[in-house]
Amino acid sequence: MGTNRMMKTIGILAALSLLYAAPVVSQTLRLKFTSPIAPPPFLVSETAKWWADEVARRSEGRISWEFFWMGALTKAGEELEAVEFGLVEVGNIAAPYYAGKLPLVNWTYAVPFGPGDPKMILDACQRMFEEVPELKAEIEQYNQKLLFPLVIDTYNLTSKRPLLTFDDLDGVKIASIGAYHPKILSGAGALAIHMPVAERYTALQTGVIEAEFLPWDISFAYKYQDFNKHATWIDMGAAMPILITINTTFWNSLPEDLQTLMMEVGKEAVARNADLIRIRREEARAGFEAAGVIFHEMSFDEKVRWSNALSDIPGAWIEEMEGKGRAGRAVMVRYLELLESMGHRFPRKWAADFR
């Protein structure tokens, strides 16, 4: 966000403090919702909009919404500030865009071969926010309250040729993104190419890449099956990239019943998120099959080989966070313990030196 624009928003915050000073009782509230990602049927957008629409319906006319998708109001990566300074009441915060401001909240990406079960990761993440106060505090310092998190499905491969083993990945040009997945792919000898999702279709068509690494529902939506006739169930793990937050000043102005309504519907939205992931996963599989895609699955023994070839990424994340004065150990150790207690089996013991 530019300096002049930021200064204007700071001025707005003072005005909002007066605007929201008294509890809102009966008038209809038209709330703004901003998101950096595509509107429904994009999975997390569908869940977020369901939550907002359901809150409006159950409020019996006291709440209505104005939605801004894909940078219609704020550029991608400005949503945190938009909620903080009251330009919008509610935002879809994509945590990976805020590696600097929200380093702790990005912890799920630093865990190779985490759970692919969306319900397990959602349950674990919700417990993390309840049990580790530093996580909520990281969000709340920006004048916003976490309403609920959302996850995306486990990461897998689609490719032009079969990729079943650790050795098969050697030298393969694979599109990925983020801070950790390229490291994980490179650890198997792949040539990890940082590439936005929208650019991969043409890159596959021209041979710039030979494979790509995403949840299958996203791969299917972008029609990579036109060129990639092999899909390998790697099950690298689901991730929690999305936080639905609300401006704290505005939240404090709401009557208690509307606060309760938003939180209760948020719990339902989380459950809906997990169910919808499973539905979309099966829809993608059916679509792949119709397109002639052949399915494969990497064995657990091959995952052990792959994991042992990697550095201890969760342990390195702890050291990085602790070096920044953040509660890296409390977050990562508790998360790994929770997943293991829920029955998840890792192919190696991560962060062993910290447990």
Helices and strands as residue ranges (DSSP letters): H 3-19, E 29-34, H 43-58, E 63-68, H 79-84, E 90-94, G 95-98, G 104-110, H 118-131, H 133-140, E 144-152, E 156-159, G 167-169, E 173-176, H 181-186, E 191-194, G 197-199, H 200-206, E 211-214, H 216-221, G 224-226, E 230-233, E 239-247, H 248-253, H 256-290, E 294-297, H 300-309, H 313-323, H 328-341, G 352-354
